[in-house]
Amino acid sequence: MAASISTHREAVSREMSVLAKGGLIERCGRRLLLCDLTALELLAGDEEEQVFSRREKS
C-alpha cells in the first residue's frame, strides 16, 4: 500500500493505527474491515478538499 501512494510503510502503519483507535477500521488478521464507511468518506472528502485548495493556491 505504501508504495502505491509513494510513502513509507511506517507512515501507513501510523495512519492505520489512528483510524483503528478512532473506530473507523478494524484489522482482523490480513483483512481490513471498514467499520464506519460514512466517517471514512467524510475524512476522504476533507483530504480531497485540502489537496484541491493547496493546488489552487500554488
C-alpha positions as CSV (number, residue, x, y, z in Angstrom):
1,M,0.0,0.0,0.0
2,A,2.8,2.4,0.9
3,A,4.5,2.0,-2.5
4,S,1.3,2.7,-4.4
5,I,0.8,6.0,-2.7
6,S,4.5,7.0,-2.6
7,T,5.1,6.9,1.1
8,H,6.8,4.8,3.7
9,R,5.4,1.7,5.4
10,E,5.7,3.4,8.8
11,A,3.5,6.3,7.7
12,V,0.8,3.9,6.5
13,S,1.0,1.9,9.8
14,R,0.7,5.1,11.9
15,E,-2.3,6.3,10.0
16,M,-4.0,2.9,10.1
17,S,-3.5,2.8,13.9
18,V,-5.1,6.3,14.2
19,L,-8.1,5.1,12.1
20,A,-8.3,1.9,14.2
21,K,-8.2,3.8,17.5
22,G,-11.0,6.0,16.2
23,G,-13.1,3.0,15.4
24,L,-13.2,3.7,11.7
25,I,-11.4,0.5,10.7
26,E,-10.6,-2.8,12.3
27,R,-7.8,-5.2,11.5
28,C,-8.7,-8.9,11.5
29,G,-5.6,-10.9,10.6
30,R,-4.9,-9.9,7.0
31,R,-8.3,-8.4,6.5
32,L,-9.2,-4.8,7.0
33,L,-12.8,-4.1,8.0
34,L,-14.4,-0.7,7.3
35,C,-16.4,-0.1,10.5
36,D,-17.6,3.4,9.7
37,L,-17.8,4.0,6.0
38,T,-19.6,7.3,6.3
39,A,-16.8,8.7,8.6
40,L,-14.2,7.4,6.2
41,E,-15.9,9.1,3.2
42,L,-16.1,12.3,5.1
43,L,-12.4,12.1,6.0
44,A,-11.5,11.3,2.4
45,G,-13.6,14.3,1.3
46,D,-11.9,16.6,3.7
47,E,-8.5,15.4,2.4
48,E,-9.6,15.9,-1.2
49,E,-10.7,19.4,-0.4
50,Q,-7.4,20.2,1.2
51,V,-5.5,18.9,-1.7
52,F,-7.5,20.9,-4.2
53,S,-7.2,24.1,-2.1
54,R,-3.4,23.6,-1.9
55,R,-3.3,23.2,-5.7
56,E,-5.4,26.4,-6.2
57,K,-3.0,28.4,-4.0
58,S,0.0,27.3,-6.0
